[in-house]
Amino acid sequence: MLPALRQNMLRSVAISALLLGLAKGAGLPANAQLLTNPDQKAALSAVSKMMEGQRTYYQKNGAFRATVSNIQQDFGITLPVSFDYAVRTTTEAAYSYVIPAQGPKVGQLNAYVGAAFLTPQQNPKITTIICMNLQPGQIRPVASCNAVMAQLK
């Protein structure tokens, strides 16, 4: 793996771990068990790979991938069936939504949104972040991610 890609992937995972650590430290019992839930781990892995794939694709092609099936195929990502997936792209960012699918586990799983976005003040640089909803269910964690993105730009 290229050193820059490895460093960027570690940064994304570190941000994810930080977010999960904050959730755990907030005293929310359901979130304290997230790291042991295999479905939740698989979803975090999937969104992490989607964001790193988007970063790599943009660096090579000057645009983000806009279709979940293309992202899955191009980057070899296994998407857990206990979640639904959506992608939204702009000229400056790509957002990947990983939302618990309707079913018996929906109230036990937390949603993620990952963002890969251009930070023009940094020559432009692509930054990736992953945000997790602190409440289980099918709620997109958009507000928390927007606040983090605003600080990073």
C-alpha positions in Angstrom: 0.0 0.0 0.0 1.3 3.5 -0.9 2.5 5.4 2.2 0.2 8.3 1.6 -2.8 6.1 1.2 -1.9 4.1 4.3 -1.5 7.4 6.3 -4.9 8.6 5.0 -6.6 5.4 5.8 -5.1 5.4 9.3 -6.4 8.9 9.8 -9.9 7.9 8.8 -9.8 4.9 11.1 -8.4 7.1 13.9 -11.3 9.6 13.4 -13.7 6.7 13.5 -12.2 5.4 16.7 -12.2 8.8 18.2 -15.9 9.2 17.4 -16.7 5.8 18.8 -14.6 6.5 21.9 -16.5 9.8 22.4 -19.8 7.9 22.1 -18.7 5.3 24.6 -17.4 7.9 27.0 -20.7 9.8 26.9 -22.2 7.1 29.0 -24.6 5.7 26.4 -24.9 2.0 27.2 -26.0 1.0 23.7 -23.0 2.7 22.1 -20.6 1.0 24.6 -21.3 -2.3 22.8 -20.8 -1.0 19.2 -17.3 -2.3 18.9 -18.3 -5.8 19.8 -21.3 -5.9 17.3 -20.1 -7.6 14.1 -22.7 -5.8 12.0 -21.6 -2.4 13.3 -17.9 -3.3 12.8 -18.7 -4.4 9.2 -20.6 -1.1 8.5 -17.7 1.0 9.9 -15.3 -1.0 7.7 -17.5 -0.5 4.7 -17.9 3.3 5.1 -14.1 3.6 5.8 -13.3 1.8 2.6 -15.8 3.8 0.6 -14.2 7.0 1.8 -10.7 5.9 1.0 -11.9 4.6 -2.4 -13.5 8.0 -3.1 -10.3 9.8 -2.2 -8.2 7.5 -4.5 -10.7 7.7 -7.3 -10.8 11.6 -7.1 -7.0 11.8 -7.1 -6.8 9.7 -10.3 -10.0 11.0 -12.1 -10.8 14.5 -10.8 -14.3 13.4 -9.8 -16.1 11.3 -7.2 -18.0 8.0 -7.9 -21.7 8.6 -7.6 -23.2 5.1 -7.6 -23.0 2.6 -4.7 -22.7 -0.4 -7.0 -19.8 1.2 -8.9 -18.1 2.0 -5.6 -18.6 -1.5 -4.4 -17.3 -3.1 -7.6 -14.4 -0.6 -8.2 -13.1 -0.8 -4.7 -13.9 -4.4 -3.8 -16.0 -3.5 -0.8 -18.3 -6.0 0.9 -21.5 -4.2 2.1 -23.2 -5.8 5.0 -26.9 -6.6 4.3 -28.0 -5.3 7.7 -27.5 -1.7 6.3 -28.8 0.3 3.4 -26.4 2.5 1.4 -26.6 5.8 -0.5 -24.1 8.1 -2.1 -24.5 11.8 -2.8 -21.8 13.7 -4.7 -21.0 17.3 -5.5 -18.0 18.8 -7.3 -16.4 19.3 -4.0 -17.5 16.3 -1.9 -18.8 12.7 -1.7 -21.1 11.5 1.1 -21.7 7.9 1.8 -24.6 7.0 4.0 -24.7 3.7 5.8 -28.1 3.4 7.5 -29.5 0.3 9.3 -31.9 -1.6 7.1 -35.4 -2.1 8.2 -35.6 -5.4 10.2 -35.1 -6.8 13.6 -31.7 -5.2 14.2 -32.7 -1.7 13.2 -33.0 -0.5 16.8 -29.6 -2.0 17.7 -27.5 -0.5 15.0 -26.2 3.1 14.5 -26.0 4.9 11.2 -22.8 6.4 9.6 -22.1 9.0 7.1 -18.7 9.3 5.6 -17.5 12.4 3.7 -14.6 12.9 1.3 -14.2 16.6 0.6 -11.8 19.0 -0.9 -10.1 21.4 1.5 -9.0 24.1 -1.0 -7.0 26.1 1.6 -4.6 23.1 1.8 -3.4 23.1 -1.9 -6.3 21.4 -2.5 -6.3 18.3 -0.3 -8.9 15.6 0.1 -10.0 15.0 3.7 -12.1 12.1 4.8 -14.2 11.9 7.9 -16.7 9.4 9.3 -19.5 10.4 11.6 -21.8 8.0 13.6 -25.2 8.8 14.9 -25.2 8.4 18.7 -28.8 7.1 18.6 -29.6 3.7 17.1 -31.9 3.6 14.2 -32.4 5.0 10.7 -31.4 8.6 11.4 -28.6 10.1 9.3 -25.8 11.7 11.4 -25.6 14.7 9.1 -25.5 17.6 11.5 -22.5 16.3 13.5 -20.6 15.7 10.2 -21.4 19.1 8.9 -20.0 20.7 12.1 -16.8 18.6 11.8 -16.4 19.5 8.1 -16.8 23.2 8.8 -14.0 23.0 11.4 -11.7 21.1 9.0 -12.1 23.5 6.1 
